[in-house]
Amino acid sequence: MSLRSIFSKFDRKPPSVPSTPSTVHTTSDCKRHNHPEFQIRVSNNSAVPVEDISLLLRFFEQRVAQGEKFRSGESLQVGWMFTMLEDAPEGFLRVLEPDMKSVPVKFVDSVDATLMHLRNQQDVVRSLTPSIASDFPSLRQSAVVHVNYKEASRILLTRSAAVDGTDSGWWLSDLDDEAGSQDPARFVKTSLYQLGIDRPDLVKFFAVPAELQVVVNGARIGVLGADGEVLQIPGSYLSELNKLRQQRAASIG
């Protein structure tokens, strides 16, 4: 299946609604500009901060206030996520996201993954010092991965400048296959969406900008630059994640 065919069309049946209790949030300012209000559904209320929900709603309101018009059937990138708009009852525009399970993509009535991925990807980059800007790819873009990428536990993620608009710049190597690291036959191209499905633990790193590397080596996660390891801010998301991973490794050992 080609990368293009994954996103060439989507299921036109009514979108799936999560079975867990959910909350529907709406914008309120778009009607001032003769534009439909937006509707988003959040199911995992404990994992999605209220401020992130508010930021997304304000994002839509600000875009509309600036004169942008949105219609059902249009796509919109939020962070790395590819979302779709669909007409909803009472004149709302509903925001749908990929279920992060299905190929070809299946859209669901939710923004949980969109907001959680956005938060995690930003927090990883904000953990680094000196500060750098996040560089969000699109999950429709491609990545090059080692053939053992699904099972590899010691991983090197390298991001280079993208060759074109279809390329994310990401390259995933298996550190336990040192001999095969120089063998092109040991690598294949896939979409970031497919990589995110197969390795959801790596999605949080996808907004790290080009010319940096992420090393996942057992309980240790490091980010490397041209001058060596990039420092992590004490108490930051990535620093605390490392601490938690090391505590778990120690308890198992």
VOGU-3710 file (C-alpha; in Angstrom, 3 decimals, decimal comma):
1> mslrsifskf> 0,000/0,000/0,000  1,415/3,387/-0,950  1,765/6,222/1,534  -0,693/8,268/-0,519  -3,406/5,607/-0,428  -3,468/5,582/3,357  -4,957/9,094/3,324  -6,545/9,236/-0,131  -10,047/8,890/1,296  -11,797/8,101/4,539
11> drkppsvpst> -14,833/6,195/5,690  -17,927/8,290/4,995  -20,006/6,379/7,555  -20,896/8,268/10,743  -17,699/8,577/12,801  -17,233/6,275/15,746  -18,028/7,768/19,129  -15,851/6,578/22,030  -17,640/4,200/24,400  -16,071/5,818/27,472
21> pstvhttsdc> -17,719/8,906/29,007  -16,861/11,966/26,974  -17,326/15,704/27,028  -18,245/17,847/24,036  -16,769/21,354/23,899  -17,659/24,101/21,429  -16,430/27,481/20,301  -18,720/30,450/20,905  -17,272/33,358/18,925  -17,340/32,108/15,326
31> krhnhpefqi> -20,976/33,066/14,715  -19,948/36,726/15,048  -18,145/36,230/11,750  -21,017/34,362/10,082  -19,154/31,058/10,471  -20,268/27,734/12,000  -19,072/27,024/15,523  -16,639/24,130/16,057  -17,348/21,065/18,160  -14,697/18,810/19,719
41> rvsnnsavpv> -15,119/15,672/21,829  -12,724/14,696/24,626  -13,031/11,238/26,182  -9,937/10,976/28,371  -10,656/13,995/30,531  -8,026/13,020/33,103  -5,238/13,008/30,486  -6,197/16,126/28,511  -5,667/19,388/30,436  -8,529/21,880/30,339
51> edislllrff> -6,126/24,579/29,156  -5,227/22,503/26,083  -8,897/22,193/25,186  -9,303/25,953/25,569  -6,238/26,619/23,417  -7,616/24,488/20,587  -10,989/26,234/20,709  -9,308/29,658/20,724  -7,144/28,551/17,794  -10,273/27,962/15,711
61> eqrvaqgekf> -11,870/31,219/16,836  -8,751/33,223/16,016  -8,410/31,687/12,560  -12,053/32,518/11,818  -11,623/36,060/13,188  -8,722/36,486/10,764  -11,083/35,748/7,884  -10,466/32,049/7,273  -13,430/29,935/6,217  -13,668/26,236/7,094
71> rsgeslqvgw> -15,972/23,691/5,486  -16,962/20,081/5,953  -14,592/17,687/4,199  -11,543/19,910/4,660  -8,427/18,749/6,474  -6,484/20,655/9,090  -3,100/19,908/10,646  -2,854/20,419/14,414  0,671/19,710/15,601  1,613/16,585/13,672
81> mftmledape> -1,995/15,374/13,548  -4,080/15,289/10,369  -7,680/16,133/11,323  -10,846/16,338/9,272  -13,900/18,570/9,542  -17,421/17,239/9,216  -20,903/18,736/9,475  -22,543/17,960/12,814  -26,104/18,500/14,063  -27,276/22,027/14,862
91> gflrvlepdm> -24,903/23,565/12,337  -21,621/22,754/14,073  -18,380/21,684/12,391  -17,130/18,550/14,140  -13,381/17,849/14,356  -12,385/14,243/13,653  -9,007/12,559/14,130  -7,455/9,253/12,991  -8,087/6,412/15,416  -4,320/5,617/15,359
101> ksvpvkfvds> -5,222/1,958/14,815  -6,492/1,488/11,268  -4,859/1,427/7,828  -6,296/2,916/5,676  -7,050/5,647/8,181  -10,387/5,652/9,988  -11,522/8,924/11,516  -13,287/9,084/14,893  -15,222/11,748/16,760  -12,438/12,695/19,152
111> vdatlmhlrn> -9,476/15,027/19,640  -7,845/13,063/22,480  -4,823/11,883/20,511  -4,472/15,261/18,802  -4,182/17,118/22,104  -2,157/14,504/23,992  0,388/14,159/21,177  0,641/17,934/20,818  1,276/18,323/24,544  3,841/15,514/24,732
121> qqdvvrsltp> 5,744/16,601/21,625  5,941/20,192/22,852  6,991/19,091/26,323  9,854/16,969/24,959  11,288/19,910/23,013  10,704/22,339/25,885  12,721/19,995/28,121  15,921/20,884/26,282  18,346/23,700/26,983  19,297/25,973/25,360
131> siasdfpslr> 15,734/26,353/24,124  14,791/25,320/20,586  11,561/25,495/18,600  9,370/22,475/17,914  9,265/21,346/14,286  6,070/19,404/13,722  6,032/16,969/10,815  2,794/15,613/9,368  1,742/12,045/10,027  1,173/11,806/6,265
141> qsavvhvnyk> 4,905/12,220/5,677  7,330/9,342/5,345  10,078/7,994/7,578  12,841/5,450/6,968  12,870/2,657/9,538  14,986/-0,395/10,307  13,256/-3,657/9,441  13,198/-4,554/13,144  11,636/-1,255/14,169  8,581/-2,824/15,795
151> easrilltrs> 10,619/-4,878/18,273  13,811/-2,829/18,656  14,430/-1,735/22,254  17,624/0,269/21,680  16,835/2,908/19,075  18,509/5,864/17,416  16,121/8,388/15,866  17,907/10,778/13,507  16,187/13,739/11,899  17,691/15,375/8,830
161> aavdgtdsgw> 16,383/18,236/6,753  13,415/17,000/4,724  14,123/16,226/1,078  10,635/17,333/-0,016  7,137/17,824/1,326  6,458/14,100/1,578  9,528/13,445/3,740  9,616/13,989/7,525  13,398/13,658/7,706  13,170/10,930/10,363
171> wlsdlddeag> 15,359/7,825/10,201  15,050/5,011/12,775  18,013/2,705/13,409  18,261/-0,404/15,594  21,315/0,001/17,818  21,474/-3,773/18,299  22,066/-4,279/14,560  25,333/-2,414/14,249  26,498/-4,495/11,291  23,283/-3,854/9,376
181> sqdparfvkt> 23,190/-0,131/10,068  25,077/0,532/6,814  23,038/-1,923/4,739  20,235/-0,183/2,763  18,435/-3,525/2,494  17,848/-3,400/6,259  15,724/-0,250/5,970  12,270/0,428/4,538  10,124/3,514/4,032  6,817/3,890/5,834
191> slyqlgidrp> 4,499/6,695/6,897  4,834/8,446/10,242  1,234/7,397/10,812  2,168/3,724/10,462  5,208/4,259/12,677  2,984/5,917/15,271  0,597/2,956/15,219  3,409/0,405/15,579  5,514/2,412/18,052  3,246/4,793/19,993
201> dlvkffavpa> 6,060/5,182/22,534  8,079/7,130/19,948  5,417/9,631/18,864  6,431/12,067/21,602  9,802/12,646/19,879  8,528/13,523/16,395  8,641/17,335/16,858  12,359/17,354/17,733  13,876/19,518/14,966  16,325/18,519/12,247
211> elqvvvngar> 20,021/17,978/12,965  19,233/16,332/16,305  19,104/12,684/17,333  17,091/10,905/20,003  18,652/7,874/21,671  16,360/5,423/23,463  18,731/3,066/25,243  16,955/0,968/27,839  15,947/3,224/30,720  17,802/6,222/29,299
221> igvlgadgev> 16,526/8,753/26,738  19,009/11,309/25,432  19,013/13,967/22,730  22,213/14,496/20,778  23,373/17,533/18,798  26,459/18,466/16,839  28,378/19,194/20,058  27,246/16,160/22,036  24,309/15,521/24,327  21,784/18,330/24,688
231> lqipgsylse> 21,094/19,189/28,326  17,699/18,451/29,837  16,130/20,967/32,201  15,840/19,472/35,713  12,214/18,739/36,531  11,154/18,972/32,880  8,964/16,405/31,137  11,879/14,535/29,578  13,950/14,683/32,751  11,086/13,275/34,811
241> lnklrqqraa> 10,367/10,634/32,170  13,977/9,486/32,404  13,741/9,359/36,184  10,572/7,254/36,011  12,082/4,846/33,474  15,168/4,395/35,619  13,066/3,728/38,719  11,085/1,075/36,848  14,272/-0,536/35,551  15,719/-0,605/39,074
251> sig> 12,576/-2,221/40,496  12,618/-4,921/37,824  16,323/-5,538/38,353
//
